[in-house]
Amino acid sequence: MDLQLNGKKAIVTGASRGIGRAVADLLAREGADIAFCARNAAQVAETEAALKGAGVEAAGAICDVADGAAYRSWLGEAVTTLGGVDIFVANVSAGGGMEGEASWVANFEVDVMGTVRGAEAVITPMAEGGGGSIVVISSIAALETFAAPQAYNAMKAALLTYAKQLGQAAAAAGIRVNAVSPGPILCKGGFWEDAQNSMPEQYQAVAAAHPAGRLGTPEEVAACVAFLASPAAGWVTGTNLIVDGGFTKRVQF
Ligand SMILES: NC(=O)c1ccc[n+]([C@@H]2O[C@H](COP(=O)([O-])OP(=O)(O)OC[C@H]3O[C@@H](n4cnc5c(N)ncnc54)[C@H](OP(=O)(O)O)[C@@H]3O)[C@@H](O)[C@H]2O)c1
């Protein structure tokens, strides 16, 4: 199937590692130009070079999504550099944390406002370009009781409501909005790789809770994001695609 991504212009937050990197790699292989951000300069440079190696335009920026002013400024630059925007993937998260109010503030600023500010920055240029697709990365932690009562889970749930309602509001402008909720994903240098070494029993229990007996990969999530981002998903909006290999047990009606 041709995803019709060739020549599209995509902005991906947090694309130097993990799921965001797999998304950027796949979109670039499909012919999309990419603007992305992350905080680590060396990893931004390495990613930018790798994406350019796929034969597309790539522009990496060192930008902390938690810094609202800097983030808005980068979003504007990214649209200008790309010459428009067809795809926005809101991927960055502050991660889980049990630091009391500090965790709530961090997950609100990064997960929620990182998505809201990004959507607000791209909606107008996306509409002017004839429409596009926004993909919000949530988590199965929003859907079922997971780990502990914490800001991460609640803020990921807020994103699902926001994505659904934004999809309703933006549809007339040809903009689709969907969420992807991954289950536990084994990323190089990520939380679960660390858990594999630091708490192997808990890691094995999580792996065993998957019907296939393993965690997912960033590439398996990226394939779903690329589909929703693409014109091939032209009649899909307001959905939440759970990408967890059957880790969650609820029936989706
Ligand atoms: N991995 C999982 O098991 C899993 C499961 C469900 C949902 N998710 C969701 O999937 C998304 C990606 O997760 P991941 O595991 O791939 O994360 P990750 O491996 O920690 O990668 C995060 C990426 O975002 C960048 N980043 C982090 N904080 C940033 C900030 N404040 N500003 C700018 N860039 C930032 C990182 O680079 P720098 O550190 O250099 O900034 C990196 O490129 C998140 O929304 C996460 O909640 C992940």
PDBQT file of the ligand as one rigid body, heavy atoms in Angstrom, charges set to zero:
ROOT
HETATM    1  N1  LIG A 301       8.323   3.454  25.823  1.00  0.00    +0.000 N 
HETATM    2  C1  LIG A 301       7.146   3.022  26.302  1.00  0.00    +0.000 C 
HETATM    3  O1  LIG A 301       7.028   1.930  26.886  1.00  0.00    +0.000 OA
HETATM    4  C2  LIG A 301       5.910   3.861  26.113  1.00  0.00    +0.000 A 
HETATM    5  C3  LIG A 301       4.666   3.292  26.412  1.00  0.00    +0.000 A 
HETATM    6  C4  LIG A 301       3.520   4.060  26.250  1.00  0.00    +0.000 A 
HETATM    7  C5  LIG A 301       3.618   5.351  25.804  1.00  0.00    +0.000 A 
HETATM    8  N2  LIG A 301       4.856   5.878  25.532  1.00  0.00    +0.000 N 
HETATM    9  C6  LIG A 301       4.904   7.264  25.072  1.00  0.00    +0.000 C 
HETATM   10  O2  LIG A 301       5.605   7.329  23.839  1.00  0.00    +0.000 OA
HETATM   11  C7  LIG A 301       6.295   8.586  23.751  1.00  0.00    +0.000 C 
HETATM   12  C8  LIG A 301       7.768   8.342  23.492  1.00  0.00    +0.000 C 
HETATM   13  O3  LIG A 301       8.284   7.546  24.536  1.00  0.00    +0.000 OA
HETATM   14  P1  LIG A 301       9.722   6.877  24.449  1.00  0.00    +0.000 P 
HETATM   15  O4  LIG A 301       9.718   5.766  25.421  1.00  0.00    +0.000 OA
HETATM   16  O5  LIG A 301      10.099   6.657  23.043  1.00  0.00    +0.000 OA
HETATM   17  O6  LIG A 301      10.620   8.056  25.065  1.00  0.00    +0.000 OA
HETATM   18  P2  LIG A 301      12.193   8.194  25.146  1.00  0.00    +0.000 P 
HETATM   19  O7  LIG A 301      12.860   6.937  24.709  1.00  0.00    +0.000 OA
HETATM   20  O8  LIG A 301      12.442   8.710  26.498  1.00  0.00    +0.000 OA
HETATM   21  O9  LIG A 301      12.486   9.293  24.029  1.00  0.00    +0.000 OA
HETATM   22  C9  LIG A 301      11.972  10.535  24.185  1.00  0.00    +0.000 C 
HETATM   23  C10 LIG A 301      12.461  11.463  23.066  1.00  0.00    +0.000 C 
HETATM   24  O10 LIG A 301      11.952  12.734  23.386  1.00  0.00    +0.000 OA
HETATM   25  C11 LIG A 301      13.028  13.640  23.681  1.00  0.00    +0.000 C 
HETATM   26  N3  LIG A 301      12.603  14.441  24.809  1.00  0.00    +0.000 N 
HETATM   27  C12 LIG A 301      12.296  14.027  26.065  1.00  0.00    +0.000 A 
HETATM   28  N4  LIG A 301      11.911  15.054  26.813  1.00  0.00    +0.000 NA
HETATM   29  C13 LIG A 301      11.962  16.151  26.012  1.00  0.00    +0.000 A 
HETATM   30  C14 LIG A 301      11.672  17.532  26.202  1.00  0.00    +0.000 A 
HETATM   31  N5  LIG A 301      11.264  18.002  27.391  1.00  0.00    +0.000 N 
HETATM   32  N6  LIG A 301      11.822  18.377  25.158  1.00  0.00    +0.000 NA
HETATM   33  C15 LIG A 301      12.239  17.921  23.961  1.00  0.00    +0.000 A 
HETATM   34  N7  LIG A 301      12.532  16.628  23.716  1.00  0.00    +0.000 NA
HETATM   35  C16 LIG A 301      12.403  15.756  24.739  1.00  0.00    +0.000 A 
HETATM   36  C17 LIG A 301      14.234  12.741  23.962  1.00  0.00    +0.000 C 
HETATM   37  O11 LIG A 301      15.467  13.377  23.687  1.00  0.00    +0.000 OA
HETATM   38  P3  LIG A 301      16.211  14.278  24.821  1.00  0.00    +0.000 P 
HETATM   39  O12 LIG A 301      16.173  13.494  26.095  1.00  0.00    +0.000 OA
HETATM   40  O13 LIG A 301      17.570  14.507  24.261  1.00  0.00    +0.000 OA
HETATM   41  O14 LIG A 301      15.411  15.544  24.932  1.00  0.00    +0.000 OA
HETATM   42  C18 LIG A 301      13.961  11.599  22.984  1.00  0.00    +0.000 C 
HETATM   43  O15 LIG A 301      14.309  11.995  21.675  1.00  0.00    +0.000 OA
HETATM   44  C19 LIG A 301       5.996   9.310  25.061  1.00  0.00    +0.000 C 
HETATM   45  O16 LIG A 301       4.889  10.160  24.905  1.00  0.00    +0.000 OA
HETATM   46  C20 LIG A 301       5.648   8.177  26.012  1.00  0.00    +0.000 C 
HETATM   47  O17 LIG A 301       4.848   8.597  27.076  1.00  0.00    +0.000 OA
HETATM   48  C21 LIG A 301       5.995   5.178  25.671  1.00  0.00    +0.000 A 
ENDROOT
TORSDOF 0
